[in-house]
Amino acid sequence: MTGRTTSGSALAGRALAAAAALALTLAMPGKAAPAVSGALRDSEWALTSLKAEQAWKITKGEGVTVAVIGTGVDASHPDLKGRVISGSDVYNTRDEGSEPFQGTYAAGIIAGTGRNYRGDGLVGLAPEARILPFRVFLDNTSPTNATAKSIRAAARQGARVIDVTVGFRRSSPALKAAVEYAVRQGALVVAGAGDTGGTGNAQTYPAAYPEVLSVTAIDKKGALWPDAHRGKQVDLAAPGVDILTTARNDDYWTGSGTGFAASWVSASAALVRAQHPKWTVDQVTRRLTETATPRGRGQGSAIVAPAAALPQRAALSDSASTVSADKDAAAARSSDTGPIMVVSAATGALIVLAALSWFLIRRTVSTTDDD
């Protein structure tokens, strides 16, 4: 036979090399691609400060309705589509007041999905919660009666958290009665403490009512925003300075105020509600306030800490814990079995290829080889 033939030893070497390569391929686990966040997400300092990623391992607010009372919400925004349910306009008008975007601001902080820009949009703290909007402005003002009416309607329509984005310098019997009604219906009412720190530090309502979770604003360093209200009735602090969020007409906005801070607390309440749907308003309030991060002696209200308010399986019964333990053990057995199966497959491949190499050696052995 003319021409160059491959020796049996060379064939065997190639076969064994192929087997080794196959074994390595089967045994090596796949490497997960690193998570990549979009430009907007990188600007959401509050999510990092509140340890949103840690909280999301437990819940993202699924099944919870948060009412947003103020200027209405632009439900067509790409980061809000699918999260806003039908609300109402108390006066059947599109007048949105002097802060035309505040309702959409709040909605983005609470339930932004991040779907815009192919998933690189703005993300809220409770991205799987639903937003129930109410528009209460008339002639560039937000009357207390309209706000009271909306609070009652929100509670009747099943809102578990009510974020009131408007405030008043004077108390109103109708407003106070509406808040008390909402609490009896199981709705937690949240409001900004007021942006009055630089103008006399007057109380604002409904935040000043004892039934309402009153929230003040802090910056990236945890310092109180200079214009934020300071007072004994303030329950919590939350990010409220240079907050990036959604705005009308598919836009975004960065602003400061206790209203922004209140929306982070409303979203935190939605997360707790999702984990504990049967809890009372008092239970949710105590969980948020008792797990808040202290700001230091004499520095005022503690900072809401949603991740800390969602302990891993802390409320499970003994039986549920047993079931969970069984599942964990099964998962551990499964994870242990995986490598064994991979090694077995690799070993089998080695045996098959070794037999093939032996067969090729026998086929190609010549008298020259024997010499």
N, C-alpha and C positions, 0 to 999 in steps of 0.2 A: 504494500500500500504506500502510495506516494503522499507527500504532504506532511505537515507537522501535526502530530497528535499530542494531546495533553496527557501527561503521565498520570498514573493512578494516584500517586501521592499528592500531586497538585490538585486533582479533583477532590480528594478527601479533605485537603486543607480548605478549599473553597466551600465545600459543603459544611464543614464544621464552623467556619467563619460565619456563614449564613445563619446557621443554627444559633450561634452565640448572639448575632445581631437581633434575630427574632426574639430570643429569650429576653434581651434587654428591652426591646420594644414593648413586650407584653408586661414586663415587671415594672417599668417606669410609670408612675402616676402622671396624669395630665396636669399641667401647670395652669392655674386659673389666671385669666387676664386681669390686670389691676383695674380697680374701679376708676373711672374718669368722670370728674364733675365738670359741669359747664361753667361758662363765665359768670352767669348770674348766681349760680350756687356758690361760687367762690366769694361772692360779695355779701352773702347772707351770714354775717358774723354771729347773729343771734342764734342760729341753728347750732353752730359749733359751741357757743357758750352754754346753751341749754342741753347739750349732749343728745341731740335729736337722734343720731344714729343708734345710740344705745337704747333709747325709748322705742324706736321702731322695731327692734328685735322682738318686742312684746306686743305692741299694737300700733296702728296708724290711725285710730279713731273710727274704724269701720262701724257702721250702723248708728252713729250718733248724729243728731241734727242740732246744729248751732244756729240760732237766730241772730241776725245782724241788723240792729235797728239804727237807722240814720238816713243816708242819702240814697239808698238802693244800691244794687250790685250789678255790674256789667257782666252778665252771665255768658256773653259771647267771647270773653277774653280766652285765648288759647290755653292758659293755665288754670282756667276756672270751668271750662266746658265739662258738662257732666256732673259737676259737684253742686250746682245751684238749683234748688227746687223752687216752684212757684210760690212767691210771697204775695205782698199786697202793697198798694199805695193808698194810704189813709185818705188823702184828699183828691185822688185821681188826677194828679198833676205831675209833670216831669221836672218841676222846679226842684233843684237839688241843693240849694243853700249856698253859703259862702265857701264851703269846703266840698266841692262837687265830687270828690273822689273818695271820701272817707269810708263809705260802705265797701267799695271795691278794694281799698287798702286793707281793711280788716279781713275781707274774704281771702285775699292772697296770703296773709300771715297765717290764717287758720287752716285753709284747705287747698292752697296752691298745689297743683299736680306736677309741675315741672315738665309738662308735655310740649311746651312751645320750643321752637328751634330744635326739633327732633330729639326731644328729651333733655335739652339743656336749659329749660326755662326755670321759673321760680317755684320753689317748693315750700309749702306751708308746714307747720309743725304737726298737723293732723290731716295729712293729705287724702285720707279716705273718709273723712267726715263730710256731712252734707251741710250746705248753707241755705238758710231760710231768710230771705231779705225782706225788710220793711222800710218803706220810704215815708218819712214823717214831715218833711219840710213843706212850708207854704209861705210864699212871699219872702223868701230868703231867711226864714226863721223856723225853728223846730218847737212848736207849742208843746207844753207839758201834757195836755190832754191827748194829743195825737200819740205821743210817746207812751203814755199810760195805756192807751187803747191797743197799741202794737205789742206791748209786753204781755197783756192779757191774751191777745190773739196767738202770739208765739207759744205761750204755755198750752193753750187749748189745742194747737196744731202739733203738739208732741215735741217741741224743742226741749232738749235736756240741758242746754246751756244757752243763755241769752246774753249777747255782747251788746251793751248799750253804748253807742259811739257818740251820743250827744249828752250835754250836761247843762244844768241850770243852777243859778246862784241862789234860788229860793226853793224851799220845799213846797210840795203840792200834795194835798190830801189824795187826789186822784192817782198821782204818781206813786205815793207810798202804798196805797191800797193795791195798786197793780203789782208792785214788787212782792207784797205779802201774798197775793193770790198766786203768783208764779211759783213762789217757794212752796206753797201748799200743794201745788200740782207737780212738784218734784223737779222744777227747773232752777238751776243755779244762775243767778244774775251777776254779771261782772261789768264793771265800769271803771274808766280812768278816774283817778283821784282829782284831776283838774290841772289845767296849765296856769295856775295862779301864783306860783312861787315867787314871781318877780313883780306881782301887782297886788300885794296885800295878803296873799296866801289864804284867800277865802275858801270855805268848803263849797263843794258842788254836789248836786243831786242828780241821779240817785246814788252816787258813790258814797255819800255820807250816811246813808241808811245802814243800820247794823245788819240787815239781811243781805246786803250787797257785798260782794268781794271787791274791795277798793284797791286799785293798783296804781303805783307810782312808777316813774321812768328812771332808768339808769343807763349809763353809757358803757362802752366796751370795757372800761377799767372797773366797773362796778360803782362808779361815783354817781350821786344823784344829779339828774338833769336840773340845771339852775331854775328853770321855769316850772318845775314840778311842784305840786302841792305837798306840803309837809304837815302831818297831823296824826294824832293818836288813832284816828279811825281808819288809817291806811293799813291794809292787811298784808299786801305783798308788793315786791318790786319786780320789775321785768325789763328786758331790753326795750328802750324807747327812744334812742338817739341814733340818727343816721340809719334808719331802717328801710331797706329796699323791699318794695312790694309791688303788687299789681295796681294798674290804674286803668281808667276807661280808654276805649279806642285802641285796644291791644298794646297799651303802653305800660311803662313802669315808672315808679316814683320813689324817691328817697326822702323821708321826712322824720320829724321828731315830735314827741308828745306822749302824754299819759294814755291817750287813746290807743296808740300803737302798742304800748306795754300791756294794756288790758286785753288786746287780742291774743297775745302770747299766752296769757293766763287762761283765756277762754279755750284756746287750743289744748292747753295742758289739762284743763278740766274735761275736755272731750276724750282725751286719751284715758284718763282715769275712769270716765263713764263707760268707755268701750270695754275696759277690763272688768269693771264691776257694775254692770247695768242695773242691779237692784239696790245699789247704795242710795241713801238719802242725801239730800243737799248738805246736811250737817256732816255726814261722813266724808263726802267729797271735799268739802271745805277744810275739814280737819286734816285729811291726808295731804292736801296741797300746802297748808300752812305749817304742819309739823315736820314735813320733809324738806322745807325750803332751806336754802343755804344762808346762814347768818352773815351779815356784812360787817360785823365787828361792833363792839360796844359803842353805843351812842350814834351809830350811823343810820339808824332807822330800820325800816322793814327788811325782812330777809328776802332773798331772791328765789323766785319759783324754780323748782328743780324737777321737771316732769319725769326724767329718767329715774330719779330717786323715789318718786311717788308711785312707780310701777315695779315693785319688787317681784323677782322671779318666783312665781307660784306660791307667794306667801299666804294666800287665802285658801289654798286647796285643803279639802278635808283629808282625813287619814286614808280613806278608801281611794280617793282620787290620787293621792300621793303614791299609793301602792301601784295603781295602774300606770302612773307616770314612771315609776321606778322600773316596772316590768318592761315598759316600752324602751326605756333607756338601756336596760340589759339586753333586750333583743337587738337594739341598734348596735350595741357594743359587739355582740356575737356576730352580727352581720358584717361589721367593719373588720373583725378578726378573720372571718371566713374569706373576705375578698382577697387578701394577699395570698392565702393558701391556694385558692383557685387559680390565681395568676401564676404562681410557682408551678402548680401541677400542669397547667397548660404549656408553660415554657419547657418543662421536663419532657412532656409528650412530644413537643416539637423537636427537641434534641434527639430523642430516640428515633423518630421517623427519618430525620435527615441523616442520622448516623447510618441507618440501614440503607438509605439511598446511596450514600457515599460508598459503602461497602460493595453494593451492587455495581456501581460505576467502576470501581477499582477492578473487580473481577472481569468486567466486560473489556477493559482497556489494557489489561496486563499482557505484555508481549514477551517473546523469548529474550529480547534485549533487556527487558526489565528484570527477567529472572537472573540474567547474568550479573 
